Amino acid sequence: MTIGIVPDSEHRGFVARLPATLRGLALLARFDRPIGWWLLFWPGAWGVALAGGAATRWPLILWILAGSIAMRGAGCVYNDIIDRDLDAQVARTAARPIPSGLVSLRTAWLWLVALSLVGLAVLVQLHPLAAGVALASLAPVAAYPFMKRITWWPQAWLGLVFSWAALVGWSETAGDLSAPIWWLYLGSILWVIGYDTIYALQDREDDALIGVRSSALRMGRRVRGGVAGFYAGALLAWALAIWSVRPDPLAVAALVPAGLHLGWQVATLRPDDGAGALARFRSNRSTGLLLFLAFLVVGLSR
């Protein structure tokens, strides 16, 4: 394996051809694994779409995309700085840039600042309410790396963080934080818990050995049922979000394609198949698109 390229990298050939320093920075920000910023971006796009702004506020969606790429990268750099000792003890993460020595701790801090400045450029495009909402995310983001040390449910905290863009997108478009966005936000949190539990299945043995906690370990043999429950709760919350905007059964039916896709994930999930778990985790990029289309239709017909 090329030094610094972890097993679940999606662009191994391209990344391997980069000079060592650039390769380390790209890997540190997870640019080789775009699934992360897609999953951060989609809730923000949902918020804009459900508020009815997808057609007229498309530049906002692009700004949210840029912010998602930069701030997901910054979050990963920060997480790797905090977790560098733990990462060195886990087979899947020992090749990450800091524990492998590809990137120094000082360089990692400088890269974190650079990515955060990109996030700041996005922030200044927002109105005061949305900008304040975005700034409020910094505290839960900073706390996230420590959650796996103190709770069996770090995935729930990740849900709070990775769903935050929904609050930003809605508040920037609608100018408020009314009931629909809180149902949308809750649904996104439950969705994140579900898909990140699937992702955590890859590390169950290593996590148990070094004392790191996760929902995948906590649920044990009931993990498929647990993921199904979180996905079902997410669909219910999203249905209530749509009903709050347009109380029409046909509007709620827009969730059917996404519901079928989530059902496929659960039905075909094999907890002991790490490669299969990774594939189903990554398939949530499609879930995000299906939900965006559903919220787009509902938002435009308000």
SVG drawing of the C-alpha trace seen along z (x, -y; Angstrom):
<svg xmlns="http://www.w3.org/2000/svg" viewBox="-53 -40 60 51">
<polyline fill="none" stroke="black" stroke-width="0.4" points="0.0,0.0 1.4,-3.4 2.4,-5.2 -0.3,-7.4 -3.1,-6.0 -5.6,-4.2 -7.6,-1.2 -10.9,-3.0 -9.4,-5.8 -11.5,-6.3 -8.9,-7.9 -5.8,-5.9 -4.1,-6.2 -4.5,-10.0 -3.4,-10.6 -0.4,-8.3 0.9,-10.4 1.0,-13.6 4.2,-14.8 4.6,-13.6 3.7,-16.9 0.6,-17.5 -0.4,-13.9 -0.3,-14.2 -2.4,-17.4 -5.0,-15.9 -5.2,-12.8 -5.4,-14.7 -8.4,-16.7 -9.9,-13.5 -10.0,-14.9 -9.5,-11.3 -12.8,-10.4 -15.4,-12.8 -18.3,-10.9 -17.6,-12.9 -18.3,-16.3 -21.3,-15.0 -22.8,-13.8 -22.1,-17.1 -23.4,-19.1 -26.7,-17.3 -28.6,-18.5 -27.7,-22.1 -29.1,-21.6 -32.2,-20.0 -32.8,-23.0 -32.6,-25.4 -34.9,-23.1 -37.5,-22.6 -37.7,-26.3 -38.5,-26.8 -35.2,-28.4 -33.6,-25.8 -34.5,-27.6 -33.6,-31.1 -30.9,-30.5 -28.7,-28.1 -25.6,-30.3 -26.3,-29.6 -26.3,-25.9 -22.9,-26.3 -21.5,-28.2 -22.8,-25.5 -21.0,-22.9 -17.7,-24.9 -18.1,-25.3 -18.8,-21.6 -15.6,-20.6 -13.5,-23.1 -15.0,-22.6 -15.2,-18.8 -11.5,-19.0 -10.8,-21.2 -12.8,-18.9 -10.9,-15.9 -7.6,-17.6 -8.6,-18.6 -9.9,-15.1 -6.6,-13.6 -4.6,-15.9 -6.7,-15.0 -6.8,-11.2 -3.2,-10.8 -2.3,-8.4 -5.5,-6.3 -5.1,-6.2 -1.7,-4.7 -3.2,-1.7 -6.0,-0.9 -5.1,1.0 -7.3,-1.0 -6.1,-4.4 -2.4,-3.7 -1.6,-4.9 -3.1,-8.3 -0.7,-11.2 0.0,-12.2 0.6,-8.7 2.5,-7.5 4.8,-10.6 3.8,-11.9 2.6,-15.2 4.1,-16.9 1.9,-18.1 2.9,-21.7 2.0,-21.4 -1.3,-19.9 -2.2,-22.9 -1.3,-25.3 -3.4,-23.3 -6.3,-23.5 -6.0,-27.3 -5.9,-27.5 -9.1,-25.4 -10.8,-27.4 -10.2,-30.6 -12.0,-29.2 -14.9,-28.5 -14.7,-32.1 -15.1,-33.3 -18.3,-31.3 -19.5,-32.6 -19.4,-36.2 -21.8,-35.5 -24.6,-34.7 -27.1,-37.0 -26.7,-37.5 -29.1,-34.8 -27.6,-32.1 -24.1,-33.3 -24.8,-33.1 -26.2,-29.6 -23.1,-28.5 -20.8,-29.9 -22.7,-28.1 -21.6,-24.8 -18.0,-25.4 -18.5,-24.1 -20.0,-20.7 -17.5,-20.3 -14.6,-20.9 -16.1,-18.4 -16.7,-15.6 -13.3,-13.9 -13.6,-13.3 -17.1,-11.7 -15.8,-8.3 -13.9,-8.3 -16.9,-9.2 -20.0,-7.7 -21.1,-4.6 -22.9,-7.0 -20.4,-9.3 -22.5,-8.7 -25.3,-10.8 -22.9,-13.7 -21.7,-13.3 -25.3,-13.6 -25.6,-16.9 -22.5,-18.2 -23.1,-16.7 -26.7,-17.9 -26.0,-21.4 -25.9,-22.7 -29.6,-22.1 -30.2,-24.8 -27.9,-27.1 -29.5,-26.5 -33.1,-26.9 -32.4,-30.0 -30.6,-31.7 -33.5,-31.0 -36.5,-31.3 -35.2,-33.9 -36.3,-31.9 -35.9,-28.7 -39.5,-27.5 -40.9,-24.0 -40.1,-22.3 -36.4,-22.7 -36.3,-21.1 -38.0,-18.0 -35.6,-18.0 -32.7,-18.4 -33.9,-15.6 -34.4,-13.3 -30.8,-14.1 -29.4,-13.3 -31.1,-9.9 -29.9,-9.2 -26.3,-10.1 -26.5,-7.7 -27.7,-5.0 -25.1,-5.4 -22.2,-6.0 -23.1,-2.9 -22.7,-1.0 -19.3,-2.7 -18.2,-1.8 -18.7,1.9 -15.3,1.9 -13.5,1.0 -15.4,3.1 -12.5,5.4 -9.8,2.7 -12.2,0.3 -12.9,3.0 -9.2,3.7 -8.2,0.1 -11.3,-0.9 -12.9,-3.2 -16.7,-3.3 -19.2,-3.2 -22.9,-2.5 -21.8,0.5 -20.2,2.1 -23.1,1.0 -25.8,2.6 -23.8,5.8 -25.8,8.5 -28.8,6.1 -27.0,3.7 -29.1,4.3 -32.3,3.8 -30.8,0.7 -29.8,-0.8 -33.3,0.0 -34.9,-1.8 -32.8,-4.9 -33.6,-5.0 -37.3,-4.6 -37.2,-7.4 -35.4,-9.6 -38.1,-9.0 -40.8,-9.8 -39.2,-13.0 -38.7,-14.0 -42.4,-13.2 -43.3,-15.6 -41.0,-18.2 -42.8,-17.9 -46.2,-17.9 -45.3,-21.1 -44.6,-22.7 -47.3,-21.1 -49.9,-18.9 -50.6,-16.6 -50.1,-12.8 -48.8,-13.1 -46.1,-15.4 -45.0,-12.9 -44.9,-10.2 -41.9,-12.0 -39.9,-10.2 -40.7,-6.7 -37.5,-6.4 -35.2,-7.4 -37.1,-5.0 -36.6,-2.2 -32.9,-2.9 -32.5,-2.9 -34.5,0.3 -32.1,1.9 -29.1,0.9 -30.6,2.6 -31.8,5.7 -28.4,6.4 -26.2,5.3 -23.9,8.1 -22.3,6.8 -19.2,9.0 -18.5,7.8 -16.4,4.7 -16.2,4.1 -20.0,4.4 -20.5,2.1 -18.3,-0.5 -20.2,-0.2 -23.6,-0.7 -22.2,-3.7 -21.0,-5.3 -24.4,-4.7 -25.8,-7.4 -24.6,-9.8 -27.5,-8.6 -29.8,-8.8 -28.9,-12.5 -29.7,-13.1 -33.0,-11.3 -34.0,-13.3 -32.9,-16.6 -35.2,-15.8 -38.1,-15.1 -37.6,-18.3 -37.1,-20.2 -40.5,-19.1 -42.2,-19.9 -40.5,-23.3 -41.3,-24.4 -45.0,-23.5 -45.5,-25.3"/>
</svg>
